[in-house]
Amino acid sequence: MNLRLLRCSILAGIGALSGTAWAESQEEELAKQLANPVAALISVPFQLNYDQNLGADRNGSHWILNVQPVVPFDLSDDWNLISRTILPIASIDGGLPGSGSETGLGDTVQSLFLSPKKPSAGGWIWGAGPVFLLPTSTDNSLGLGEWGAGVTGVALKQQGQWTYGGLTNHIWDIDGDTDINQTFLQPFISYTNSNAWTFTLNTESTYNWETDQWSVPINGVVTKVTQLEDQLISVGGGVRYWADGPDSGPDGWGVRLVATLLFPK
């Protein structure tokens, strides 16, 4: 091999290593953005939950696929509007009074967060705005089937590999037959390593003020940002434990699987 060919081979190898390092750095940054509910990142998460021990006899189970597109809108040099949608597709088996099973859509929760593009002087990232409950459920057993509205907010901090904070909302009914007065609380903490693995612990607790009843699943999930051909994607899974809930609600352990399509700008 002459000197020119040797130099070209070395430069090509350096270029390949640089490209790999850049890709790994991009994946790590995307993983950190995914830990931020109001990041300016278009994503489409598909979150599949399995829970068991439903119903009065505790013989029921359900699968719920939450389709959760997140779309940021650039309002100005200083502000973003983040749209977060949750559309449940549910299949319940054996947990319904008077019937064996039901499959269909649940009610949609639509949140809009007005969020500054830059963190505060103390490093906090926040967003706030309205939240709406849309009666998209195809059966009374899959949702309330009522219009609702309220307020939502999120605050978090990202320090190094750590992200911690909380998201909340409160929804009331709008002239419906069913009284809705519910608070949702989601404190979370996650750690993202240099290989774009993220380890997350959170709760997704709901308090029903009409029935004085908590529903408290605790979730532990591990995800990894990677690339399938030209598509960036985050995949992972974990377990959930129901610390509290209604008498006929899920009990004990469940499973969560997640796949998120990523569309960075």
C-alpha positions in Angstrom: 0.0 0.0 0.0 1.5 3.4 -1.0 1.5 6.4 1.3 -1.5 8.1 -0.5 -3.7 5.0 -0.1 -2.6 4.6 3.6 -3.6 8.2 4.3 -7.0 7.8 2.6 -7.7 4.7 4.6 -6.8 6.4 7.9 -9.0 9.5 7.0 -11.9 7.2 6.1 -11.6 5.4 9.4 -11.5 8.6 11.4 -14.6 9.8 9.4 -16.5 6.6 10.2 -15.6 6.9 13.9 -16.6 10.5 14.0 -20.0 9.6 12.4 -20.6 6.9 15.0 -19.7 9.2 17.8 -22.1 11.9 16.4 -24.9 9.4 16.1 -24.4 8.2 19.6 -24.4 11.8 20.9 -27.6 12.5 18.9 -29.3 9.5 20.4 -28.3 10.5 23.9 -29.7 14.0 23.4 -32.9 12.6 22.0 -33.3 10.3 25.0 -32.9 13.4 27.3 -35.5 15.3 25.2 -37.9 12.4 25.5 -37.7 12.6 29.3 -38.9 16.2 29.0 -42.7 16.4 28.4 -42.5 19.8 26.8 -39.4 19.3 24.6 -39.6 20.8 21.1 -39.5 17.3 19.6 -42.2 15.7 17.4 -42.7 12.2 18.7 -45.4 9.5 18.5 -45.3 7.1 21.5 -47.2 3.9 21.5 -47.6 2.7 25.2 -49.0 -0.7 25.8 -50.2 -1.5 29.4 -51.3 -4.9 30.7 -53.1 -5.1 34.1 -54.8 -7.9 35.9 -57.1 -8.8 38.8 -60.0 -6.6 37.6 -63.6 -6.9 38.7 -65.4 -8.0 41.8 -64.1 -11.5 41.5 -60.6 -10.4 40.5 -60.6 -12.6 37.4 -60.5 -9.9 34.8 -57.6 -8.3 32.9 -57.1 -5.6 30.3 -54.8 -4.3 27.6 -54.6 -0.6 26.9 -52.7 0.9 24.0 -52.2 4.6 24.5 -51.4 6.5 21.3 -49.7 9.7 22.4 -48.5 12.1 19.7 -46.6 15.1 20.8 -46.3 18.1 18.4 -44.5 21.3 19.2 -45.5 24.6 17.5 -43.1 27.5 17.3 -45.0 30.6 18.4 -42.2 33.2 18.7 -38.5 33.5 19.5 -39.3 32.9 23.2 -42.3 30.5 23.3 -43.5 27.1 22.1 -46.9 25.6 22.2 -46.8 21.8 22.9 -49.7 19.6 22.0 -49.9 16.3 23.9 -52.7 13.8 23.0 -53.6 10.6 24.7 -56.0 8.3 22.8 -56.6 4.9 24.6 -57.4 1.7 22.7 -58.6 -0.8 25.2 -59.5 -4.5 25.4 -61.1 -5.7 28.7 -61.6 -9.4 29.4 -63.7 -10.6 32.3 -63.6 -7.5 34.3 -67.0 -6.0 33.3 -70.2 -6.5 35.3 -72.8 -8.4 33.2 -70.5 -9.0 30.2 -67.4 -10.9 29.3 -65.3 -8.5 27.3 -65.2 -5.3 25.4 -62.8 -3.7 22.9 -62.8 -0.2 21.5 -61.7 3.4 22.1 -61.5 5.2 25.4 -61.9 8.9 26.0 -59.2 11.2 24.6 -57.2 13.6 26.8 -55.8 16.6 24.9 -53.3 18.9 26.7 -51.8 22.2 25.4 -48.7 23.6 27.2 -47.5 27.1 26.6 -43.7 26.8 27.4 -40.7 29.1 27.3 -38.0 27.9 24.9 -35.3 28.6 27.5 -35.1 27.3 31.1 -35.6 29.8 33.9 -32.6 31.4 35.7 -32.7 28.5 38.2 -32.7 25.9 35.4 -36.3 25.0 35.6 -38.3 24.0 32.5 -42.1 24.5 32.7 -45.3 24.7 30.7 -49.0 25.3 31.5 -52.3 25.5 29.7 -55.7 24.0 29.2 -56.6 20.3 29.2 -59.7 18.8 27.5 -61.5 15.4 27.9 -63.1 14.4 24.6 -65.9 11.7 24.7 -64.4 9.4 22.1 -65.1 6.2 24.0 -67.1 3.6 22.1 -68.7 2.0 25.1 -69.6 3.1 28.6 -67.2 0.5 30.1 -64.3 2.1 28.3 -64.7 5.7 29.3 -67.0 8.3 30.8 -68.3 9.5 27.5 -68.5 13.1 28.7 -66.9 16.4 27.8 -64.5 17.8 30.3 -62.0 20.6 30.6 -59.5 22.0 33.1 -55.9 23.1 33.6 -52.6 21.4 33.3 -49.0 22.1 34.1 -45.5 20.6 34.2 -42.2 21.6 35.8 -38.9 19.8 35.6 -35.2 20.2 35.8 -32.4 18.5 33.8 -29.0 18.3 35.5 -26.4 16.2 33.8 -27.9 12.8 33.1 -30.8 13.3 35.5 -34.3 14.6 34.8 -36.8 15.1 37.6 -40.1 16.9 38.0 -43.8 16.5 37.8 -46.9 16.9 35.6 -50.4 17.5 36.8 -53.9 18.3 35.6 -57.4 18.7 36.9 -60.5 18.1 34.9 -64.2 19.0 35.5 -67.2 17.9 33.5 -68.9 20.3 31.1 -72.8 20.0 31.4 -72.7 16.2 31.4 -74.8 13.5 33.1 -71.7 12.3 34.9 -69.9 14.4 37.6 -66.2 14.6 36.8 -63.8 16.1 39.3 -60.4 14.4 39.0 -56.8 15.4 39.7 -53.9 13.7 37.9 -50.4 13.7 39.4 -47.3 12.4 37.7 -44.0 12.9 39.6 -41.1 11.4 37.7 -37.3 10.9 37.8 -35.1 9.4 35.1 -31.5 8.8 34.4 -30.1 8.7 30.8 -26.6 7.3 30.2 -24.2 8.0 27.4 -25.5 5.0 25.4 -29.0 6.5 25.3 -30.5 4.1 27.8 -33.0 5.8 30.1 -34.2 4.4 33.4 -37.5 6.0 34.6 -39.5 5.8 37.8 -42.9 7.5 38.1 -46.4 7.3 39.3 -49.5 8.2 37.3 -51.9 8.8 40.2 -55.5 10.0 39.8 -57.7 11.2 42.7 -61.5 11.1 42.1 -63.0 13.9 44.3 -66.5 12.5 43.7 -65.7 9.1 45.2 -62.7 10.0 47.4 -60.7 7.3 45.7 -57.1 7.1 44.6 -55.7 5.1 41.7 -51.9 4.8 42.0 -49.9 2.7 39.6 -46.1 2.9 40.1 -44.1 2.4 36.9 -40.5 1.4 36.4 -39.4 1.5 32.7 -36.2 1.1 30.7 -35.9 2.5 27.2 -33.3 2.8 24.5 -33.0 5.3 21.6 -31.8 3.6 18.4 -32.2 3.7 14.7 -34.1 1.3 12.4 -32.8 2.1 8.9 -33.8 5.8 8.5 -36.2 5.9 11.4 -35.2 7.0 14.9 -37.1 5.1 17.6 -37.1 4.6 21.3 -38.1 1.1 22.5 -38.4 -0.4 26.0 -40.5 -1.8 28.7 -40.9 -2.4 32.4 -43.3 -3.3 35.2 -46.0 -1.5 37.1 -47.5 -2.0 40.6 -50.9 -0.8 41.7 -50.3 0.6 45.2 -54.0 1.7 45.5 -57.2 1.7 43.4 -60.9 1.1 43.4 -62.2 -2.3 44.6 -62.9 -3.4 41.0 -59.8 -1.8 39.5 -56.5 -3.4 38.6 -54.5 -4.9 41.5 -51.0 -6.2 41.9 -48.4 -6.2 39.1 -48.7 -5.3 35.5 -46.5 -4.8 32.4 -45.7 -1.8 30.2 -44.1 -1.8 26.7 -43.2 1.4 24.8 -42.2 2.2 21.2 -41.8 5.9 20.3 -41.2 7.2 16.7 -39.0 10.3 16.8 -38.9 13.1 14.2 -36.2 15.6 15.3 -36.0 18.9 13.4 
